[in-house]
């Protein structure tokens, strides 16, 4: 009865993965897990100042809660990673707000020895740029670029 569904799923599994999806998949495999639970239990990788774009600038229309996980893009790589944002001082951040946040990223091995204080980055919701950040302090020594 459901043979046609099985044929569709089989064909989908045989399709090649796009470049972005393949790279993102590699990050998730390197990190060991992609669940919210793993990021929540993980120690913060760095502290950052985040500035959310206003709705008029193309940012979010609603507030982001602590634990929100947009994609992060650093300027030295085309690779995106999931970055859990945890706000120690507030529960919600509204469009246009600037807030201090603890950031926990997936794919730490990929970004090993590449981050440093005052490094600027962008964060996205899907293809939409919703804000920018600047690293204030590196907490995970694996990420620290020691040549800076």
N, C-alpha and C positions, 0 to 999 in steps of 0.2 A: 504494500500500500504506500509506503513512504520511500520507495526505491528512488524516485526522482530527487528527493531531498539529499539522499546519500550521494548521488551522482554530482549534484551541485557542490556539495562540500568537498568532495574529492577533487573536483576541478579547481576550486579555490585554493586548496592546499598546494596544488602543482604550480600555481602562478608564481613568477619571480617576485621577490620583495623589492619595492622601490628603494633607491639609495638612502633616502632619509629614514625610512622605516627599518631598513637593515642596520644602519648605524645606531639608531635608537634601541633596537632589539639587542645589539651587542652591548650597549651600556647597561641595559637591564640585566643581561646575563652576567656581566662583570660584577654588578652590584650585589647579586645574589637574590634580590627580590624587588618587586615593584609595588608592593602593597603599602597602603597608608599606614598600616600597623608598624611596618619595619621603619618607616621614616619617623613616626612618632616616638619609637623607642630609642632611636639613634641619637647620639650626642650631636649638638650643632657643629657644623663645619666652619661657619664664620658668622660674624655679626655684620649687618649691613644697614645702611640708611636707604629706605625705599621711598620713591616718590611715584604715586599712582597718577596717571593721566586723568584729567577730567573727562566726563562723558562727552563734552563738546570737542575735546581733542581726540576723540576716538577711543577713550578708555572704557572701563566697565560702567554699567548703568546702576549697579547695586554694590553694596559693601562686600568686602572680602573678610571672611572669618579667619581667626588664628588657625593654622593648619592648612590653609589654602596652598595648592601645589601647581603654580603655573610653570611653564617651560622657561628655563633661563638660557640666555645666549651670551657667552663671553666674546669679546672682540677678536681674540686670537684664533677662533675656531668657528666653523659652520655647524658644529655639533650642538644640539640642544640637550639639556638634561632637566629632569623634573627637580624642582627646588621647593621643598616645603618651607613655608613662611610661618614662623611662630612669633607672635607679638607678646612680649612679656608685660607690657604696660597697658595694653588695650585689648579688647575682645574682637573689635571690628575696625576695619580701615575703609574709609569712604573715598570715592573718586576725588582726586585733587589733594588728598592727604599725603603727608610725609611722615614716616614712622620708622623707628628702630626695630629690627627684626633679627631673630636667630634663623639662619638658613641651614637646611639639611638637604644635601644633594644626593642624587643617585649617580652612580658611575664615578665614584671618587678615584678609582684607578686610572680612568681616562684623563682626569684633570690633575693628576699627581705632579707636584712641583711646578705648577703653572699659575697659581693665584698669589696675589699680594695686596697689601693695604693700598687703598685709594684706586684700585682697579674698578672701572665702571662697567656695568653690564645692563642688559635689557631683559625684561620678562614679558612673556606672551601668553595669551589665552587663545589657543589655536593659532591662526596666522596673524592675529591682531596684537600689536604692541600695546600693552596696557600700563607699562611703567618702566622706570629705570632705577638702578641701584648703584651704590658705591660701597665697596668693602671697607669696613672700619677696622676689623680685627680678624685675623685668621686663628681659628681655634683648633683645627685639625692639622697637625704638623705635616702630614703626608701631602697636603695641598700647597704648602708654603713654597714659593719660589725663593730659594735662598740666595740667588744672585741679585736680588733687588734690595 
